[in-house]
Amino acid sequence: MGRVTVRRPVRRISAAGDRRRPDALAAEEPLELRVGGRALAVTMRTPGHDVELAHGFLLSEGVIGGREDVAVARYCDGVDDQGRNTYNVLDIALADGVPPPDTGVERNFYTTSSCGVCGKAALDAVKLRTRFSPATAEFAVKSETLSGLPDALRAHQKVFASTGGLHAAALFTPDGSLDVVREDVGRHNAVDKVLGWAVLDGRIPAPGHGLLVSGRASFELVQKAAMAGIGLLAAVSAPSSLAVELAEENGMTLVGFLRGDSMNLYTGDHRVLT
């Protein structure tokens, strides 16, 4: 289903000298998502867990609310110059009675690996409303448990260890257990993959989980967590102003700069126990 890493020659110059050697790079390939045979979006992603990515994407866009809303997911014919299937086109057939995506969900067929909302057809469509309010999530976690999560996440980042070029996301429980970890060149794709895992495992809504991300907390990641009914989002890096506003509006807890034994609580600090 595609390679996760690619080997390329590199010339390395350092204090130790000048030499050439192979280097491992994180793979990045386009994935076209179709719903009912109709192209919906193209995202640049790391191959693997594509069905999860599609389910997470459709959940975060408000198209589906659970696994019962999808009848089947299948790869379509997409071949390279040698006639081999690239597995870069995935078609989702919705279950009977599930309405197709609204035109506002269309992303003009392209999103980059660094941005999950680029190309939105209308700015008003960016701010979606969740069917699972995160404000009611009774999830709570101790601050010392949160402090140990970044190291636990890094220990699961096998591809990052060899390439240094991937984002990661995880769903965790109040005791700090990581139920699922996914990596991708796109931070929004990594989140879609863990949310898609939860959809396929029948765990949506997920008020009993927190969402951990290895980078910054952007607006789109807060939105994705809200669409899954997740009450707490923790990020290793900084949040944006709009991310904080959206978290507050949805009654969510937003944790930023989760590093070592310190963290910043921007909203909903009642869910972090000290």
Secondary structure as UniProt FT lines:
FT   STRAND          5..14
FT   TURN            15..16
FT   STRAND          17..26
FT   STRAND          29..35
FT   TURN            36..37
FT   STRAND          38..45
FT   HELIX           50..60
FT   TURN            61..62
FT   HELIX           67..69
FT   STRAND          70..75
FT   TURN            81..82
FT   STRAND          89..94
FT   TURN            96..97
FT   HELIX           103..105
FT   TURN            108..109
FT   TURN            118..119
FT   HELIX           123..126
FT   HELIX           134..136
FT   STRAND          141..142
FT   HELIX           143..147
FT   HELIX           149..156
FT   HELIX           158..163
FT   STRAND          167..172
FT   TURN            174..175
FT   STRAND          178..184
FT   HELIX           187..200
FT   TURN            201..202
FT   TURN            207..208
FT   STRAND          210..213
FT   HELIX           219..227
FT   TURN            228..229
FT   STRAND          232..235
FT   HELIX           241..249
FT   TURN            250..251
FT   STRAND          253..259
FT   TURN            260..261
FT   STRAND          262..267
FT   HELIX           269..271
FT   STRAND          272..273
//
